[in-house]
Amino acid sequence: MKIYNFSAGPACLPETVLQAVKDAAIDYLGSGMSVMEMSHRSRPIVDLFETASSRVKDLLDIPSNYHILWLQGGASLQFSMVPFNLLSENGSADYIDTGSWSFKAAAECNKLGIGKIIASSRDSNYTFIPKEYAQNFDSSYLHITSNNTIYGTQYNKFPEVESDGGILVADMSSDILSRRIDVSQFGIIYAGAQKNIGPAGVTLVIIRDDIIGNGNREIPTMLNYETHVAKNSMFNTPPVLSVFAVNETLKWIEDLGGIVEVEKKNINKAEKLYEEIERNSIFTSLISKDDRSMMNIPFVHTDQSMEDYQFLLFCDERGLKTLKGHRSVGGFRASLYNAMPEEGVDALISAMQEFEDSKKL
């Protein structure tokens, strides 16, 4: 039985990537050594990092005035690194709160400066992206979370920064490389790899040159972007195996035809599932139609008295795994990241239809 993993993260990876990791774990490039055993200062590993960075730049059409960093600590560490590097001691930043992760990012900012939540959909359990808000003229940056893994909302249009010299910062952990974006709109983009581009252990940071080294406060060495730019992400021993897996995933995206083709596939998968949720009498979506995510699709029973475990068990018996919704939302969540094949979505839709039929008997 074919298994389809709908986990929100760590998420499914392409089979070709898993096979490449398996091979490199034993013998990397015919060296007789595992990729995990090789010095990060050796030529093969330096080449690996340079190739991965080049692939990201090509796939996202990143302008020449940006650096690519491969860091550790996940997006959660970026919640602190961003204000450390962009805020003065008493500086302030604007945050749009669209879910748990954006709320946590603002909370970390408040430990280093003033993180002002200028708009939030928290009172509605994050079922929409706020569109109306007033930015602060003295804000150093505006922070958004482009896709909300738990609640299933996603920006279709990114906001413009109104403060003089302000910077747009985005946590794109759960939709990076899933669609075309204009990187030049942003000063910093960061993304934990474990949802859409690789395994846990590495964080991609895309940072504009003029931001680097402009902090006017004392910054711990490891939290300073300038440290990592100067050492090409090798100030300390980097997560080589994770970067290898990311590079293989980037190669896989190239082979599919690049971001344009990936975006088409993602739109098609999401549209299929949303259409079934709308049609099916058993299930419904609570998310505003204008803000629905392509990546993470939560849905619940139309009849709230129905027990979730019945459908979860029904799916599990059919090889459809990790569909339980986040505890703060309940119900179900299907994560349709790049590596989820259309066949997996079709299998889930079939299960939803079978389950509906079983309840009519």
Secondary structure, DSSP 8 states (H G I E B T S, - for coil): ---EE--SSS----HHHHHHHHHHHH-STTSSS-TTTS-TTSHHHHHHHHHHHHHHHHHHT--TTEEEEEESSHHHHHHHHHHHHH--TT-EEEEEE-SHHHHHHHHHHTTTSEEEEEEE-GGGTT-S--------TTEEEEEEESEETTTTEE-SS-----STT-EEEEE-TTTTTSS---GGG-SEEEEETTTTTS-TT-EEEEEEGGGTT---S---GGG-HHHHHHTTT-SS---HHHHHHHHHHHHHHHHHTSHHHHHHHHHHHHHHHHHHHHH-SSEE--S-GGGB-SSEEEEEESSTTS-HHHHHHHHHTTTEE--B--TTT-SEEEE--TTS-HHHHHHHHHHHHHHHHHHH-
